Amino acid sequence: MKSLNGVKFAEMVQMGSHHLFQNADYVDALNVFPVPDGDTGTNMNLSMTSGAKETEANVQEHIGKTASALSKGLLMGARGNSGVILSQLFRGFSKSIANESELSAKQLAEAFQHGVETAYKAVMKPVEGTILTVAKDSAAKGMELAKDESDIIVLFEGIVTEAKASLERTPDLLPVLKEVGVVDSGGQGLVYVYEGFLASLKGEELPEKHVNDSMNDLVSAEHHKNIAGFMDTADIEFGYCTEFMVKFEDGKKEFNEAEFRTDLSAYGDSLLVIADDEVAKIHIHSEEPGKVLTYGQDYGSLISMKIENMRQQHIDIVGEDFKKEGKKQEAVHPYAVVTVAMGEGVAELLRSIGASYVIEGGQTMNPSTEDIVNAIRSVSAERVLILPNNKNIIMAAEQAAEILEIEAAVVPTKDVPQGMAALLAFNPSASVEENRETMAGASKHVKSGSVTFAVRDTSIDGITIKKDDFMGISEGKIVVSDKSLQSVTEVLAKKLIDADSEIVTILYGEDVTEADAEKLGEFIESLNDEVEVEIHNGKQPLYPYIISVE
């Protein structure tokens, strides 16, 4: 093949997207951090799916125009750092060929090289051993081959071969990957996309994974989007769409599908279970997703999780206001602060201290660039500040700020405690830039801790971690792991509280009782009798405790 036009490129995009979709669960499972936030595959899949849909709707012979559609779809659908980087790779790719009706092998190689350069510029501190490295090495190989090779298929075979080799080298570049014994998840996702591209070029088929297909077909048929338009938000009895996979393990409870379905049905409705000998994939609408996930762990490892707040989705679709007590917003606000969080209680707390709109999201369910843009437009403000409250949402928030037609800035908060501190520093009389600096500064003066459970056995920073044990995380670093929630939380509190601590805020999750949270508060007061302790029911899933110390 000596040239590539827009129609053939669109076919490549569809197959690349489908191959990533088929393997998204595996990419999720590669996430190194042993907390239940393995979402790289989910983020990349949703991002690429958005790009593929836009491409399919705008196929043209002119490859520059087709690639522009891919770039637009990826930009708006980008979720998480991996999804944003993927969107930037094809943003640079598409810009470099905007005026080309078809590409030669050399031009294709140059387009991938331009994509790498754009992606590296988009990341403030590029880290080698990630998706960036895989993209860079494979593009460099393409440039090398293009000096003598004019056949596009042969060229791309070389690109894919090098992408795979680069992926295998990622543990040598990123020590944490070698410590845990995995390759980079984002790099693996990119390899799946490139493998799909190559299969399309060669007219080959890739293996299907019918469990995923069946599950997603069913979810598409019965999913929560069907509730919009004929019911009120308050009528939604089970508010969280919960999807996850269980990989069966020896030593765990023997799987009986009928019993499994019966037990899960007690937690909600719209239950779907697809299972084979090795894995079960579950979809359920529940009010207590954390308990659903805990039940699933009785049978094995959780290898993929996604939780969505259907009440907020319904609000977004039908245009209802998301603020408490049903109060309607004015048509235009001079200022808005849009933030991201999981848990009804956490969202309510953020609104009570100044958030104009809280996007439901965070671990396992990062909002896309388009989600953030739509949320901001819904509050009709003249100026906006965006608080991601998660390091994996910052890049998508920054892309949203660039797209918006109003003055916008991102305060790079990495967790809910930082977001709370930033919100309290907001000054409606100050400029966007002044607020960004002040709020960012305030967020750095708070110490953050959280407790969650391990989804795999591993060892990090000298701490041995067993699957299903609780882990205490201080400032993003695991400091303790044990089977006892109380023991872990007390050790974490000792790490966070010192003589200078003044205010401690405890957000307890959906699986923790108020009495247990109060006991924790009493323990913290015993560490420093001068400290003021505030306790709130955050109702967040996955994290029994989130602790803020000022």
Backbone hydrogen bonds, N-H to C=O, Kabsch-Sander energy under -0.5 kcal/mol:
donor,donor_aa,acceptor,acceptor_aa,energy
4,L,103,L,-1.9
6,G,61,E,-3.3
6,G,101,S,-0.5
9,F,5,N,-2.1
10,A,6,G,-2.1
11,E,7,V,-1.6
12,M,8,K,-1.9
13,V,9,F,-2.3
14,Q,10,A,-2.1
15,M,11,E,-2.1
16,G,12,M,-2.8
17,S,13,V,-2.6
18,H,14,Q,-2.3
19,H,15,M,-2.5
20,L,16,G,-1.9
21,F,17,S,-2.4
22,Q,18,H,-2.4
23,N,19,H,-1.1
23,N,20,L,-0.6
24,A,21,F,-1.0
27,V,23,N,-2.0
28,D,24,A,-2.4
29,A,25,D,-2.0
30,L,26,Y,-0.8
30,L,27,V,-0.8
31,N,28,D,-1.5
37,D,35,V,-2.8
39,D,37,D,-1.7
43,N,39,D,-3.0
44,M,40,T,-2.7
45,N,41,G,-2.7
46,L,42,T,-2.6
47,S,43,N,-2.1
48,M,44,M,-3.0
49,T,45,N,-2.6
50,S,46,L,-1.8
51,G,47,S,-1.8
52,A,48,M,-2.7
53,K,49,T,-2.3
54,E,50,S,-1.9
55,T,51,G,-2.1
56,E,52,A,-2.7
57,A,53,K,-1.6
58,N,55,T,-1.4
59,V,56,E,-0.6
63,I,61,E,-0.6
63,I,101,S,-1.6
64,G,100,E,-2.2
66,T,62,H,-1.9
67,A,63,I,-2.8
68,S,64,G,-1.6
69,A,65,K,-1.5
70,L,66,T,-1.8
71,S,67,A,-2.4
72,K,68,S,-2.2
73,G,69,A,-2.5
74,L,70,L,-2.6
75,L,71,S,-2.4
76,M,72,K,-2.1
77,G,73,G,-1.9
78,A,74,L,-1.1
80,G,367,P,-0.5
83,G,79,R,-1.3
84,V,80,G,-2.3
85,I,81,N,-2.7
86,L,82,S,-2.2
87,S,83,G,-2.1
88,Q,84,V,-2.2
89,L,85,I,-2.4
90,F,86,L,-1.7
91,R,87,S,-1.1
92,G,88,Q,-2.3
93,F,89,L,-1.7
94,S,90,F,-2.2
95,K,91,R,-2.3
96,S,92,G,-1.8
97,I,93,F,-0.7
97,I,94,S,-0.7
98,A,95,K,-1.0
100,E,97,I,-2.1
103,L,4,L,-2.2
108,L,104,S,-2.3
109,A,105,A,-2.3
110,E,106,K,-2.3
111,A,107,Q,-2.0
112,F,108,L,-2.0
113,Q,109,A,-1.9
114,H,110,E,-2.4
115,G,111,A,-2.0
116,V,112,F,-1.9
117,E,113,Q,-2.1
118,T,114,H,-2.2
119,A,115,G,-2.3
120,Y,116,V,-2.5
121,K,117,E,-1.7
122,A,118,T,-1.4
123,V,119,A,-0.9
123,V,120,Y,-0.6
124,M,122,A,-0.6
128,E,126,P,-0.5
133,T,130,T,-0.6
134,V,130,T,-1.8
135,A,131,I,-2.4
136,K,132,L,-2.7
137,D,133,T,-3.0
138,S,134,V,-2.0
139,A,135,A,-2.1
140,A,136,K,-2.4
141,K,137,D,-1.9
142,G,138,S,-1.9
143,M,139,A,-2.3
144,E,140,A,-2.0
145,L,141,K,-2.6
146,A,142,G,-2.2
147,K,144,E,-0.9
148,D,145,L,-1.6
149,E,145,L,-2.6
152,I,1,M,-3.3
152,I,150,S,-0.6
155,L,151,D,-2.4
156,F,152,I,-2.6
157,E,153,I,-2.2
158,G,154,V,-1.7
159,I,155,L,-1.8
160,V,156,F,-2.6
161,T,157,E,-2.3
162,E,158,G,-2.2
163,A,159,I,-2.2
164,K,160,V,-2.3
165,A,161,T,-2.0
166,S,162,E,-3.0
167,L,163,A,-2.2
168,E,164,K,-2.0
169,R,165,A,-1.0
169,R,166,S,-0.5
170,T,166,S,-0.7
170,T,167,L,-1.2
172,D,169,R,-1.5
173,L,169,R,-0.7
173,L,170,T,-1.1
174,L,170,T,-2.0
177,L,174,L,-1.7
178,K,171,P,-0.6
178,K,174,L,-1.2
179,E,175,P,-2.6
180,V,176,V,-1.7
181,G,177,L,-2.0
182,V,177,L,-2.0
188,Q,184,D,-1.9
189,G,185,S,-2.2
190,L,186,G,-2.1
191,V,187,G,-2.1
192,Y,188,Q,-2.0
193,V,189,G,-1.8
194,Y,190,L,-2.6
195,E,191,V,-2.8
196,G,192,Y,-1.9
197,F,193,V,-2.2
198,L,194,Y,-2.5
199,A,195,E,-2.4
200,S,196,G,-2.1
201,L,197,F,-2.2
202,K,198,L,-2.2
203,G,199,A,-0.7
203,G,200,S,-0.8
204,E,199,A,-2.8
210,H,208,E,-0.6
213,D,209,K,-1.8
214,S,210,H,-3.0
215,M,211,V,-2.3
216,N,212,N,-2.7
217,D,213,D,-2.6
218,L,214,S,-2.3
219,V,215,M,-2.6
220,S,216,N,-2.5
221,A,217,D,-1.6
222,E,218,L,-2.2
223,H,219,V,-1.8
226,N,223,H,-2.0
227,I,224,H,-1.8
228,A,225,K,-1.1
230,F,227,I,-1.1
235,D,232,D,-1.5
236,I,233,T,-1.8
237,E,235,D,-0.8
239,G,237,E,-0.7
240,Y,286,S,-2.2
241,C,239,G,-0.6
241,C,308,E,-2.7
242,T,240,Y,-0.7
242,T,284,I,-3.2
243,E,241,C,-0.5
243,E,306,K,-2.9
244,F,282,I,-1.9
245,M,304,S,-1.8
246,V,280,A,-2.8
247,K,245,M,-0.5
247,K,301,S,-3.0
248,F,246,V,-0.7
248,F,278,E,-2.0
249,E,299,Y,-1.5
252,K,249,E,-1.5
253,K,298,D,-2.7
260,F,256,N,-3.0
261,R,257,E,-2.6
262,T,258,A,-2.3
263,D,259,E,-2.7
264,L,260,F,-2.4
265,S,261,R,-2.2
266,A,262,T,-0.6
266,A,263,D,-1.0
267,Y,264,L,-2.3
268,G,265,S,-0.9
269,D,285,H,-2.1
272,L,283,H,-2.8
274,I,281,K,-2.5
276,D,279,V,-2.4
280,A,246,V,-2.1
281,K,274,I,-3.2
282,I,244,F,-3.1
283,H,272,L,-2.4
284,I,242,T,-2.2
285,H,269,D,-3.0
286,S,240,Y,-2.6
286,S,284,I,-0.6
287,E,267,Y,-0.8
291,K,288,E,-0.8
292,V,288,E,-1.4
293,L,289,P,-2.4
294,T,290,G,-2.2
295,Y,291,K,-2.1
296,G,292,V,-2.0
297,Q,293,L,-1.6
298,D,295,Y,-1.6
299,Y,296,G,-1.7
300,G,296,G,-0.6
301,S,247,K,-1.9
303,I,245,M,-1.6
303,I,301,S,-0.7
304,S,245,M,-0.7
306,K,243,E,-2.5
308,E,241,C,-2.4
310,M,239,G,-3.0
310,M,308,E,-0.9
311,R,239,G,-0.7
313,Q,309,N,-1.8
314,H,310,M,-2.6
315,I,311,R,-2.1
316,D,312,Q,-2.7
317,I,313,Q,-2.1
318,V,314,H,-2.7
319,G,315,I,-1.6
320,E,315,I,-0.9
326,G,323,K,-1.0
327,K,324,K,-1.2
333,H,380,S,-2.3
336,A,383,R,-1.2
338,V,336,A,-0.5
338,V,385,L,-2.6
339,T,357,Y,-2.5
340,V,387,L,-1.3
341,A,359,I,-2.2
345,G,538,G,-1.0
346,V,538,G,-1.9
347,A,343,G,-2.6
348,E,344,E,-2.5
349,L,345,G,-2.2
350,L,346,V,-2.4
351,R,347,A,-2.3
352,S,348,E,-2.1
353,I,349,L,-1.1
354,G,351,R,-1.5
355,A,350,L,-2.5
356,S,337,V,-2.6
357,Y,337,V,-1.3
359,I,339,T,-3.2
359,I,357,Y,-0.6
360,E,358,V,-0.5
361,G,341,A,-1.9
361,G,359,I,-0.5
362,G,365,M,-0.7
365,M,362,G,-1.7
369,T,78,A,-1.8
370,E,76,M,-2.9
372,I,368,S,-2.0
373,V,369,T,-2.4
374,N,370,E,-2.9
375,A,371,D,-2.1
376,I,372,I,-2.2
377,R,373,V,-2.5
378,S,374,N,-1.7
379,V,375,A,-0.8
379,V,376,I,-0.9
380,S,377,R,-1.0
381,A,376,I,-0.6
382,E,333,H,-2.5
384,V,407,E,-2.1
385,L,336,A,-2.2
386,I,409,A,-2.4
387,L,338,V,-2.8
389,N,413,T,-0.6
390,N,413,T,-1.3
391,K,414,K,-0.8
393,I,390,N,-2.0
394,I,390,N,-0.7
397,A,393,I,-2.3
398,E,394,I,-2.3
399,Q,395,M,-2.0
400,A,396,A,-2.1
401,A,397,A,-2.3
402,E,398,E,-1.5
403,I,399,Q,-1.6
404,L,400,A,-2.0
407,E,382,E,-0.9
409,A,384,V,-1.5
411,V,386,I,-2.6
413,T,411,V,-2.9
419,G,415,D,-2.0
420,M,416,V,-2.7
421,A,417,P,-2.2
422,A,418,Q,-2.4
423,L,419,G,-2.5
424,L,420,M,-1.9
425,A,421,A,-0.7
425,A,422,A,-1.0
426,F,423,L,-1.4
430,A,427,N,-1.8
435,N,431,S,-2.6
436,R,432,V,-2.6
437,E,433,E,-2.2
438,T,434,E,-2.5
439,M,435,N,-3.2
440,A,436,R,-2.1
441,G,437,E,-2.1
442,A,438,T,-2.2
443,S,439,M,-2.0
444,K,440,A,-0.9
444,K,441,G,-0.6
445,H,442,A,-1.3
446,V,443,S,-0.8
447,K,549,V,-3.0
449,G,547,I,-2.5
450,S,473,I,-2.0
451,V,545,Y,-2.4
452,T,471,M,-1.8
454,A,469,D,-2.8
455,V,34,P,-2.0
458,T,465,I,-2.4
460,I,463,I,-1.9
463,I,460,I,-2.1
464,T,462,G,-0.6
465,I,458,T,-3.1
468,D,454,A,-2.8
469,D,466,K,-2.2
470,F,482,D,-2.7
471,M,452,T,-3.1
472,G,480,V,-2.7
473,I,450,S,-3.1
473,I,471,M,-0.5
474,S,472,G,-0.5
474,S,477,K,-2.8
475,E,448,S,-2.7
475,E,473,I,-0.5
477,K,474,S,-1.9
479,V,472,G,-2.9
480,V,472,G,-1.2
482,D,470,F,-2.3
485,L,483,K,-0.6
488,V,484,S,-2.3
489,T,485,L,-2.5
490,E,486,Q,-2.3
491,V,487,S,-2.2
492,L,488,V,-2.4
493,A,489,T,-2.5
494,K,490,E,-2.0
495,K,491,V,-1.5
496,L,492,L,-1.6
497,I,493,A,-2.8
501,S,498,D,-1.4
504,V,532,E,-3.1
505,T,548,S,-2.7
506,I,504,V,-0.5
506,I,534,E,-3.3
507,L,505,T,-0.5
507,L,546,I,-2.9
508,Y,506,I,-0.6
508,Y,536,H,-2.2
509,G,544,P,-3.1
510,E,540,Q,-1.6
512,V,509,G,-1.6
517,A,513,T,-2.0
518,E,514,E,-2.4
519,K,515,A,-1.9
520,L,516,D,-2.0
521,G,517,A,-2.2
522,E,518,E,-2.3
523,F,519,K,-2.1
524,I,520,L,-2.4
525,E,521,G,-2.0
526,S,522,E,-1.5
527,L,523,F,-0.9
527,L,524,I,-0.7
528,N,524,I,-1.3
531,V,528,N,-1.6
532,E,502,E,-3.1
533,V,531,V,-0.5
534,E,504,V,-3.1
536,H,506,I,-3.0
538,G,508,Y,-1.1
538,G,536,H,-1.2
539,K,508,Y,-1.6
543,Y,541,P,-1.3
545,Y,451,V,-0.9
546,I,507,L,-2.0
547,I,449,G,-3.3
548,S,505,T,-2.5
549,V,447,K,-2.5
550,E,503,I,-2.9
